[in-house]
């Protein structure tokens, strides 16, 4: 299996239209099949009023397709602290999600660790 139970992931849901919400999700895989993963974690929604991603405080459970090109899935390091994950703009004007010890660079063309 590509993604195993216990893996920590960052998932971007692709927008179909310019006006669609920008949704990201950070969580831990609770179960997985060849086609889907069941993930428990936190949703981040882009707030156009403040031009930043806001973390929803409640823990959520979601199912994501591994075969649908509408999801971009990044595997985070096992040490990532999902509770502490927040978005920041770096001095180089890059958007990153970080827990303070590990970071994932997010941009329209991919991500860099």
N, C-alpha and C positions, 0 to 999 in steps of 0.2 A: 504494500500500500504506500502511496506517495506521502500522505500525511497521516500520522499515527495519533492515537489517543494520547493526550498529554501535551501535544505540541502547542506552542503559543503562536498565534497568528495575528497579522494585521490585514484587514480586508477592505478594499476600496470597491464600492459598487459604482460601475460606470454609469455616467449620465447618458441618456438617449437624446435629450433636448437641452439646450442651453439653460433653460429655466428650471430644470429638474434639481431637486435637492442634492447637495454634495454630501454623501454618506460614507462614513468610515466605521469600522468595527474592530475592536481589539479584544481578543479572548483566548480561552484555552479549549482545545478540541476535547469534547467529552466522549464522542464516539465518531467512527468514520466507516464509510463503505468506499467502494471504488468510484462512486458517483457523487456522494454528498458528505458533508461534515456537519455535525451538530456541535455548536460552539456556545460557550457561556462567557459573557464578558460585557463590554461597555460600548455603547454607540456614541459616535461623535458626529455632529451635524454642523455644517457651515452656516454661520449666522451672518447674513448679508448686511445687517445693521452695524455690526462691529468688525466685519471682515476677518473673522477668526472661527476656528472650529471650537465648539463647546461640547464638553463631555456631559452626557446624560448621567445623572447620579445613580439611577437604579440599575442593578445587575439584570441583564437580559439573556435570553436563550434564543438562538437563531439557527436556522438550517441554511447552509450555503451549497450551491452546486459547484462541483469540481469540473464539470463538463460544459458549463455555460460560460461564454466569453464575456459575460456581464460582470464577472467578479475578478478582481486582480488580488491574488493572495500572496502575501509575503510571510515567510516563517521567521519568527523572532527567536533570539537566543533563549535557551531554557531558563536562564537567570533573570529574564525580564520580569519586572514587578508590574503586573497589569493594573493594580490599584493606583499606582503612582504615575501612570502614563498620561502625558499632557503634550500639547503642541506648542512649539516655540519657533520664532524666527531667529536664525543665527546672525552673527555679524556679517556673514557673506550673503545675507538676505535669502537664505534657504529655509524652507519649511521642514522641520523635523518633528518626529514624535519621540519622546524620551521619558525614561523613568529616573533620569539623573545619572545612571551608570551605563546604559546602552541607548543608542539612538538609531533611528531609521530615517534617512533623508527621503522626503516625499516631494515628487514633482510630477509634472504632466507626462514626462517621458520615461518614468521608471523610478527606482529607488536605489540608494547607495548606502552601505553600512559603514 
